[in-house]
Amino acid sequence: MQTLPNSYHAAAQSAARANAWQVARKIGLSQEDREDVEQDILLELLERESRYDEARGQPGTFAGVVSHHRAAELTQAIVRDRQHMTYGRREEAANETDADWLDALAGADDVVPLWGETRNYYDDIHAARDLEYAMAMMDDEQYRLFALLAEHQDMPTACKSSGLSTATFYRRVEDLQLHLRMFGIKVAA
């Protein structure tokens, strides 16, 4: 079994980079987090280099399969961690802007974890960051609906204010909930 280190390492770097980009795009990672995922995948590929058999296939094929599996494991772990950061609002002033709302979410007393009264400010900051990123990735329709819901604080009033049919309004709310969940934010019932 004669392995060409340069070709394997090049294939490993390429596969790690490609799969890290897919993970970042799929679940919305920052550049730093994407680089961490890429390094984790590359480390897995380097640890498995001794298992590569040149007679059984090209280095790119082996690296692609291994990196794909590792990327899936990392995606599941990140999503699972994000799901533990579920928050709900108790109250909000009607005239707050989005920036005020995010500042309040980052550390004010009106945000509590849904699983109890224990405060973890580290999680609060990360939840605010996730929400800010999710809002930045919203299209105009989602953003308007989010602002409408934040303004009215109850679904029937927001539905009437939207001017949409009830079915369309609730379908868009469900789409907005799915968008937020994609970024690890579970909307409180």
N, C-alpha and C positions, 0 to 999 in steps of 0.2 A: 504494500500500500504506500505509494509515493504521492505525497500531497505537495502541491505547489503553494507555498505559503502566501505568496503575493496574490495569486488569483483567489484563494479562499478568503483572505483578509479583505480584498476589494469587494468580493461578493457579499461578505458579512456586513461591511460598512454600508453598502448600497441597500441591502435588505433591511438593515436596522433603520436607516434613514427613511426609507419608503414606508415601513410599517409604523414608525413613530409619527409620521405626517398623517397617516390614516387615522390613528388613534386621536391625535390632536384635533383633526377636523371633525371626527365623529362625536367626541364628547366635549369639545371646546377647551383645549388646554392652552396655557400661556406658553410663550417661547421657552421659558426656563423649564417648565414642566415637560414640554415636548423633548427638550434636550436630555432631561433625566430619563424619560422613557426610552429614548434612543440609546443612551448609555447602558441602561438595564438590558435591553435587547442585545446589544453588541456584546456585553459581558456573557450573556447566556450562549451566544454563538461561539465566543472564544473558548468557553468552558467545554463546549461540545465538539470542538474542532477534531479531537482525537477519534470521534465516532464517524467522521466523514470518510467515506470510501470512494475514491476516485473511479473505481471500476463500476460502481453502481449508479453514477450520475454526475452531473456537473455541479460545481460548488454553488452556483447560483440557485439551483433547485433545492439543494439541501438547506442552504441558508434561508431561502424563501419560506420553506415549510416550518423550520424551527422558529424563525422570527415571527411568522404569522401566529403560531401557537402561543408564543410568549406575549405578543401584543394583545391577544385575546384575554390571557390571564391578567395582564396589567389593566386592561379596560374594565374587566369585571371588578377588580379590586378598587379601582378609583371610583367607579359608580357606586359600589357598596359603601365606601367611605362617605361619599357625598350624600347618600340617602340617610345617613345618621345625623345629618345637619338639617333637620326639619324645624321650621320656625313658624310662628303665627303672630299677627299683630293684635294687640288688645284694643288700642284706640289710636286715632290719628286726627290731627287738626284738619279741617276742611280746606284751608288755604295753603297747605304745605306744598312746596315745589318738589320735584323729583329729587333734587340734590339734598333738600332738607330731610326727605324721607329716607334716603340712603344714609345720611349722617345719623339719623335717629336709629336706624337699624344697626349701625356699627357699634353702638354702645349705650343707647338710652335704656331707661328702665321699662319702657313699654314693649320690649321684645323679650319673650321667654321661650325656652325650649318646650316643645309640646310634650316631652316625656317627663317633665317635672319642673320644679322651681330652681334647681341648681344652675348657677350661671357659669358659663365657660366663655370668657371674653375672646379667647383665641378662635373658637368656633363662630362667634358673632361676627368677627372681622372677616373670616373666610366666607361666611354666608353672605355678607354684604358685598364682598368682592364677586362672588358667584352671581348674585342678583344684578350687580352693575354690568357684568359681562353679558348676562342673558338679555338685559335691556338693550345693550349696544347691538346685539345680534337680531333684535326684533325688526320685522318689517313695519311699515307705517301703520298698517291696519292693526297689528298686534299692539303696537305702542299706544295708539289711540284708545284701544279697548282697556289696556292696562291703566292708563291715566283715568279713564272713565270709572273703572272699578275702584281705584284709589280715592277718587273724588267722592263717590256716593256711598261706598262702604257696605252696600247691600245689593244683591242681584236684581230684585224686581225694580227698584228705582233706576239702577244703571240700565236695565233693559228698556225701560220707558224712555230714558234720556237718549239712548243710542239711535232711536228711530228705526231700528231693525225689527224684523219679525221675531217672535219669541224663539222659534226653532233656529233661525240663523244666528241670533245672539248667543244662545246656549251652545251651539256648535262651535262658534268662534271662541267662546270661553273655554271649551274643552280643548281646542287647538292651542290656546294660550297656556293652559295647564300642562299640556304635553311639551310645549316649548320650554317652559320653566323646569319641568322634570328632567329634560335632556341636560340641563345644567346642574342637576342635583338638588333642585328646589322643589319640595313637595308642598303644594298649596294646602293650607289648613282648611278643613271642612267648615 
